Amino acid sequence: MRTIRLIILAILLVVIVILAIANLGEVTVNLLPSGLDYLMPGMTVRLPLFVVILLAVVTGLTVGYLFEWLREHKHRRLAARKIREADRLNREIDGLRRETGKPKDDVLAIIGG
């Protein structure tokens, strides 16, 4: 599996390098719409096209990961609660085993193994 992942990353790197070489021309990026440029004049940047493309991809991935992380918050919270509950129940079973002095109690064997 690791080899497949490395091959895919190598292919992705080759595609990015080819994209960069093919798009070396500079473009003007306006940081404000043309109607608002009087507020802060000079808010333009000249960058190679591949930098603009890569920045757009990285920004999109970052926003996507952030939204996905926020969406999964409820699942992480539920998992943490279930882990705490399982730990509490395991401590309770261990306490019952100590109280009875019978580690092979039938009911406890069914519940906890």
N, C-alpha and C positions, 0 to 999 in steps of 0.2 A: 504493500500500500504506500509505503514511504517513497519507493522508487517511482510509482505512478505520479505521486504528488510533485516530486522533483522534476519529472519530465514535463508535466503541465506547467509548472512555474518557469521552466526553461523556455518552453514554447511562448508563453506569455511575455517573457523578457525579450525574445527575438521580435515578436510583433510590436512591442513598444519601441524598440530601437528602430525598426523599419518605419514605423509611424513618425518617429522623430526626424529621421533622415529625409523622409518624403515631404515634411511640412516645416521646413526651416524658415520660410518667409515670415516677415514680421507683419503683425496686424495691430490696429489701434483698438484698445479696449477702453470704452467710455465707462467710468465708474458711476456717473450720474446720467440720467436721461437728458437729451438735448434741450428739453424745455426747462430743466433745472440747473443747467451749467452756469447760469449767472450767479447762483448762490456761492459756489466754490469753483472759480475758474481754474483750469489746469488739472482737472481730475481725469486725465487720460493717461494711459500707459501703453507703450509699444512693446509687445512681447512676440516671441516666435509662436506660430500657430500651435505647434505641438505642446508648448507649455500651457496654453489656454485650454487645449483639449484635456491634458492630464489633470489640470486643476479642476476642471468641471467634473471629471470622472471621480477624483478623490473626494471632492465636495459631496457629490451624490452618494458615494459609498458611505461617507461619514454620517450624513443625514439619515440614510437608510438604516445603518447599524444603530444609531441613537434611537430612532423610532421603534425598532425591533426590541432593543433593550428595555425601553419603557413599556412596550406591550407585554413583554414576558415577566414584568415585575410581579404580577399577581401569582404566576406559576412558581416563581422562586420563593415568594412568601409562603405559599401553601406547602411547598416541599420542606421548607425550614420548620414549619409548624408540625408537619408529619414526622420529621426526624426527632423533634423534641418529644412528641407524644410516644414514639417508639422507644426512645431512651427511658422515659418515665415508666413505661410498661415493663421494660426489661429490668429496671431497678426494682420494681414491685415484685416481679416474679422471683428475682434473686433473694429478696427479703422473705418471701413466702417459703422458699426452699430452706433458708437458714432457720426460720421459725419451726418448721415441721421436722427438720433434721433428716428428712427422707428425700434425697436427691432424685429418687426414682418414683416419686409420687405419680399415680396414674393421671390425675387431672393436670398436674404441671407438665408431665411428659407430653400430653396432648397439646397443651398450650404452647410450650416453649421448646420442646424437643428434648 
